[in-house]
Amino acid sequence: MSTVIAVALPVFAVIAVGFAAGRLKLAEAGDAAALNRFVFRFGFPAALFALMSTATDLSEKDALLALSYGVPAVALTFAAYVSAQKLFALPPQTAGAHAFASVLGNAVFLGLPIAMGVEGWARPFVTLMLVEGIVIIALGASLMAPRGDSAIFNALLRPLRNPFVAAALAGFLVALAGVSLPESLRAVLDLIARAAGPVGLFSLGLFLATRAKLNLRAHGARIAAIAAVKLAMLPAFSFAALSAAGVDDPDYRGALALFTVTPTAVGAYVIVAQYGSYVDETVSAIAATTVLSLAMIAGVLILFA
């Protein structure tokens, strides 16, 4: 319980401050967008690059962790894609947006600040972020893309243009090359990275107050389907896969548990908005799964931290 108080309470409090700022009109949606740009383009990329640049001890355990999340996530993306067409009569591109919202988690704005606050969780958490950033974003974008060779090709390249993926991969290459970053550069990266967590959490609360409108009457069945995959099936299947792989490292188990119970990502809204479909449903899913996820995250910290 002390870990929940030490780690989760400040996280939830900063989200609440951002939410209150939005409700009280002290900040608005445009401010959230500006804060998100800082976090997305500078803050967390700096943290990921610095963290992965020291990842010189990757092992079979890291590969098993990646597979334990990646395989169920891909399978559930396709399952959600097919079921959305059958249950809700959605056209293929809209079903792709539904599947994307069902699997893509808010690791950046919610999960990573918590993982960085628990000793031993940050490295495996970033490994999972890489899998999601490369595999799930590419898959989801390809399912949402118009049916054309060039459109699908561009969708598959999208993850490589993601600052998180680019920064983490660049840091990993630095580690493989055995290059040691100068202390002055590491100090600059650390200073920028320290700002990313609280800014990201505040902007998440502000987003929930100004953009996320929970419409259960219009989208209740679809939101329930997204929540079932995101907060029940994905955690259960991923954790079962990790246990079957024989990985019993408590840091890896805790990082995976936290990663898979994060709510639908704000980034899902950003990406589906570019395709102009399923935007209202995705925003409602973000609001609903965020509320449900907060209790689940507290439970993960009690059980694993």
C-alpha positions as CSV (number, residue, x, y, z in Angstrom):
1,M,0.0,0.0,0.0
2,S,2.9,2.4,0.7
3,T,3.9,2.1,-3.0
4,V,0.4,3.1,-4.1
5,I,0.6,6.1,-1.9
6,A,4.2,7.0,-3.0
7,V,3.8,6.4,-6.7
8,A,0.1,6.3,-7.7
9,L,-1.3,9.1,-5.5
10,P,0.9,11.9,-7.0
11,V,0.2,10.6,-10.5
12,F,-3.6,10.6,-10.0
13,A,-3.3,14.0,-8.2
14,V,-1.6,15.6,-11.2
15,I,-4.2,14.2,-13.5
16,A,-6.9,15.7,-11.2
17,V,-5.2,19.1,-11.3
18,G,-5.2,19.1,-15.1
19,F,-8.9,18.0,-15.1
20,A,-9.8,20.7,-12.6
21,A,-7.9,23.3,-14.7
22,G,-10.0,22.3,-17.7
23,R,-13.3,22.3,-15.8
24,L,-12.6,25.7,-14.2
25,K,-11.6,27.2,-17.6
26,L,-8.1,27.9,-16.3
27,A,-6.7,26.0,-19.4
28,E,-8.3,24.9,-22.6
29,A,-8.0,22.2,-25.3
30,G,-5.4,24.2,-27.2
31,D,-3.2,24.2,-24.1
32,A,-3.5,20.5,-23.9
33,A,-2.4,20.2,-27.5
34,A,0.7,22.3,-26.9
35,L,1.7,20.4,-23.8
36,N,1.2,17.1,-25.7
37,R,3.5,18.3,-28.5
38,F,6.3,18.9,-25.9
39,V,5.8,15.5,-24.3
40,F,5.5,13.7,-27.6
41,R,8.3,15.4,-29.5
42,F,10.8,16.2,-26.8
43,G,10.1,15.0,-23.2
44,F,9.6,11.3,-23.4
45,P,11.9,10.8,-26.5
46,A,14.7,12.3,-24.4
47,A,13.8,9.9,-21.5
48,L,13.6,6.9,-23.9
49,F,16.9,7.7,-25.7
50,A,18.7,8.0,-22.4
51,L,17.2,4.9,-20.9
52,M,17.8,2.7,-24.0
53,S,21.4,4.0,-24.5
54,T,22.3,2.0,-21.4
55,A,20.5,-1.2,-22.4
56,T,23.6,-3.3,-22.9
57,D,22.3,-6.4,-21.1
58,L,19.3,-7.4,-23.2
59,S,18.6,-11.1,-22.8
60,E,16.3,-14.0,-23.8
61,K,14.0,-12.7,-21.0
62,D,13.5,-9.5,-22.9
63,A,12.6,-11.3,-26.1
64,L,10.1,-13.5,-24.1
65,L,8.6,-10.4,-22.6
66,A,8.2,-8.8,-26.0
67,L,6.5,-12.0,-27.4
68,S,4.3,-12.4,-24.4
69,Y,2.7,-9.0,-25.2
70,G,3.2,-8.8,-28.9
71,V,1.5,-12.1,-29.9
72,P,-1.7,-11.6,-27.9
73,A,-1.9,-8.0,-28.9
74,V,-1.7,-8.8,-32.6
75,A,-4.2,-11.7,-32.2
76,L,-6.7,-9.5,-30.3
77,T,-6.3,-6.6,-32.8
78,F,-7.4,-9.0,-35.6
79,A,-10.1,-10.5,-33.4
80,A,-11.5,-7.0,-32.6
81,Y,-11.3,-6.1,-36.3
82,V,-13.4,-9.1,-37.4
83,S,-15.9,-8.9,-34.5
84,A,-16.5,-5.2,-35.1
85,Q,-17.6,-5.9,-38.7
86,K,-19.8,-8.8,-37.6
87,L,-21.3,-7.4,-34.4
88,F,-21.6,-3.7,-35.3
89,A,-21.7,-3.9,-39.1
90,L,-18.8,-1.5,-39.3
91,P,-17.0,-1.1,-42.7
92,P,-13.4,-2.4,-42.8
93,Q,-11.6,1.0,-42.2
94,T,-13.9,1.9,-39.3
95,A,-13.5,-1.6,-37.9
96,G,-9.7,-1.0,-38.0
97,A,-10.2,2.1,-35.9
98,H,-12.3,0.1,-33.4
99,A,-9.6,-2.6,-33.2
100,F,-6.9,0.1,-32.8
101,A,-8.7,1.6,-29.8
102,S,-9.2,-1.8,-28.3
103,V,-5.4,-2.5,-28.0
104,L,-3.3,0.7,-28.1
105,G,-2.7,1.6,-24.4
106,N,-1.9,5.0,-22.8
107,A,1.6,3.9,-22.0
108,V,3.1,7.3,-22.7
109,F,1.0,9.7,-20.6
110,L,0.0,7.4,-17.8
111,G,2.0,4.2,-17.7
112,L,5.5,5.4,-18.2
113,P,5.5,8.0,-15.4
114,I,4.4,5.3,-13.0
115,A,6.9,2.7,-14.4
116,M,9.7,5.3,-14.0
117,G,8.7,5.7,-10.3
118,V,9.0,2.0,-9.5
119,E,12.6,0.6,-9.3
120,G,13.3,-2.0,-12.0
121,W,10.1,-1.4,-14.1
122,A,11.3,1.3,-16.5
123,R,13.5,-0.9,-18.8
124,P,11.0,-3.7,-19.4
125,F,8.2,-1.2,-19.8
126,V,10.1,0.6,-22.5
127,T,10.7,-2.8,-24.3
128,L,6.9,-3.2,-24.3
129,M,6.5,0.3,-25.7
130,L,8.8,-0.5,-28.5
131,V,6.7,-3.5,-29.5
132,E,3.6,-1.5,-29.3
133,G,5.1,1.4,-31.2
134,I,6.4,-0.7,-34.0
135,V,4.0,-3.5,-34.3
136,I,0.6,-2.3,-33.1
137,I,0.7,1.2,-34.5
138,A,1.8,-0.2,-37.9
139,L,-0.9,-2.9,-37.8
140,G,-3.7,-0.5,-36.7
141,A,-2.7,2.2,-39.2
142,S,-2.7,-0.3,-42.0
143,L,-6.2,-1.6,-41.1
144,M,-7.5,2.0,-41.0
145,A,-5.7,3.1,-44.2
146,P,-7.7,3.4,-47.5
147,R,-7.3,0.3,-49.6
148,G,-4.4,1.2,-51.8
149,D,-0.8,0.0,-52.1
150,S,0.7,3.5,-51.4
151,A,-1.6,4.2,-48.5
152,I,-0.9,0.9,-46.8
153,F,2.8,1.3,-47.4
154,N,2.7,4.8,-45.8
155,A,0.8,3.3,-42.8
156,L,3.4,0.7,-42.3
157,L,6.1,3.3,-42.2
158,R,4.2,5.4,-39.7
159,P,5.9,3.9,-36.6
160,L,9.3,4.8,-37.8
161,R,8.2,8.5,-37.9
162,N,7.0,8.2,-34.3
163,P,9.4,10.2,-32.0
164,F,9.1,7.5,-29.2
165,V,10.1,4.7,-31.5
166,A,12.8,6.7,-33.2
167,A,14.3,7.8,-29.9
168,A,14.2,4.4,-28.3
169,L,15.7,2.7,-31.4
170,A,18.5,5.4,-31.6
171,G,19.3,4.8,-27.9
172,F,19.4,1.1,-28.5
173,L,21.8,1.5,-31.4
174,V,24.1,3.7,-29.2
175,A,24.1,1.0,-26.6
176,L,24.9,-1.7,-29.2
177,A,27.8,0.5,-30.5
178,G,29.2,0.7,-27.0
179,V,29.1,4.5,-27.1
180,S,29.0,6.3,-23.7
181,L,27.1,9.5,-23.7
182,P,28.9,12.6,-22.3
183,E,27.8,13.6,-18.9
184,S,26.7,17.0,-20.1
185,L,24.5,15.5,-22.7
186,R,23.0,13.1,-20.3
187,A,22.3,15.9,-17.9
188,V,20.4,17.8,-20.6
189,L,18.4,14.7,-21.5
190,D,17.6,14.1,-17.9
191,L,16.4,17.6,-17.3
192,I,14.0,17.5,-20.3
193,A,12.9,14.0,-19.3
194,R,12.0,15.0,-15.7
195,A,9.5,17.6,-17.1
196,A,7.8,15.1,-19.3
197,G,6.0,13.0,-16.7
198,P,4.1,15.7,-14.8
199,V,3.4,17.7,-18.0
200,G,2.0,14.6,-19.7
201,L,-0.2,13.7,-16.7
202,F,-1.5,17.3,-16.5
203,S,-2.3,17.3,-20.2
204,L,-4.1,14.0,-19.8
205,G,-6.3,15.5,-17.2
206,L,-6.9,18.6,-19.3
207,F,-7.7,16.4,-22.3
208,L,-10.3,14.4,-20.3
209,A,-11.9,17.7,-19.1
210,T,-12.0,19.4,-22.5
211,R,-12.2,16.7,-25.1
212,A,-13.3,13.3,-23.7
213,K,-17.1,13.1,-23.7
214,L,-18.4,9.8,-22.4
215,N,-21.5,9.0,-24.5
216,L,-22.8,5.6,-23.2
217,R,-26.2,6.0,-24.8
218,A,-24.9,6.4,-28.3
219,H,-21.8,4.2,-28.1
220,G,-22.3,2.0,-25.0
221,A,-22.0,-1.4,-26.7
222,R,-18.9,-0.5,-28.7
223,I,-17.2,1.1,-25.6
224,A,-18.0,-2.1,-23.7
225,A,-16.4,-4.2,-26.4
226,I,-13.3,-2.0,-26.5
227,A,-13.0,-2.1,-22.7
228,A,-13.4,-5.9,-22.6
229,V,-10.5,-6.4,-24.9
230,K,-8.3,-3.6,-23.5
231,L,-8.7,-4.1,-19.8
232,A,-9.6,-7.8,-19.5
233,M,-8.5,-10.0,-22.5
234,L,-5.2,-8.3,-23.2
235,P,-3.9,-8.3,-19.6
236,A,-5.1,-11.9,-19.1
237,F,-3.7,-13.4,-22.3
238,S,-0.4,-11.5,-22.0
239,F,0.2,-12.5,-18.4
240,A,-0.7,-16.1,-19.2
241,A,1.8,-16.0,-22.0
242,L,4.6,-14.6,-19.8
243,S,3.9,-17.3,-17.2
244,A,3.9,-20.0,-19.8
245,A,7.3,-18.7,-21.1
246,G,8.7,-19.2,-17.6
247,V,9.6,-15.6,-16.9
248,D,9.2,-15.1,-13.1
249,D,11.2,-11.9,-12.7
250,P,8.9,-9.6,-10.5
251,D,10.0,-6.5,-12.3
252,Y,9.1,-7.9,-15.7
253,R,5.8,-9.3,-14.4
254,G,4.9,-5.9,-12.8
255,A,5.9,-3.9,-15.9
256,L,3.7,-6.2,-18.1
257,A,0.8,-6.0,-15.7
258,L,1.0,-2.2,-15.6
259,F,1.5,-1.9,-19.4
260,T,-1.6,-4.0,-20.2
261,V,-4.0,-2.3,-17.8
262,T,-3.4,1.2,-19.1
263,P,-6.5,2.7,-20.8
264,T,-7.0,3.4,-24.4
265,A,-4.4,5.8,-25.6
266,V,-4.9,9.5,-26.2
267,G,-2.8,8.8,-29.3
268,A,-5.6,6.6,-30.6
269,Y,-7.8,9.7,-30.9
270,V,-5.0,11.6,-32.6
271,I,-4.5,8.9,-35.2
272,V,-8.1,8.0,-35.9
273,A,-8.9,11.7,-36.3
274,Q,-6.4,11.8,-39.2
275,Y,-8.6,9.2,-41.0
276,G,-11.8,11.0,-40.0
277,S,-13.8,8.0,-38.7
278,Y,-14.7,6.6,-35.3
279,V,-13.6,9.7,-33.5
280,D,-16.5,10.1,-31.1
281,E,-16.4,6.4,-30.2
282,T,-12.7,6.5,-29.6
283,V,-12.9,9.6,-27.3
284,S,-15.7,8.0,-25.3
285,A,-13.6,4.8,-25.0
286,I,-10.7,6.9,-23.7
287,A,-12.9,8.4,-21.0
288,A,-14.5,5.1,-20.0
289,T,-11.3,3.0,-19.9
290,T,-9.4,5.7,-18.1
291,V,-11.9,5.7,-15.2
292,L,-11.8,1.9,-15.0
293,S,-8.0,1.7,-15.4
294,L,-7.2,3.9,-12.4
295,A,-8.5,1.3,-10.0
296,M,-6.7,-1.5,-11.9
297,I,-3.4,0.4,-11.9
298,A,-3.7,0.8,-8.1
299,G,-4.3,-2.9,-7.9
300,V,-1.2,-3.7,-10.0
301,L,0.9,-1.6,-7.7
302,I,-0.4,-3.3,-4.6
303,L,0.2,-6.8,-6.0
304,F,3.5,-6.3,-7.8
305,A,5.4,-3.2,-6.7
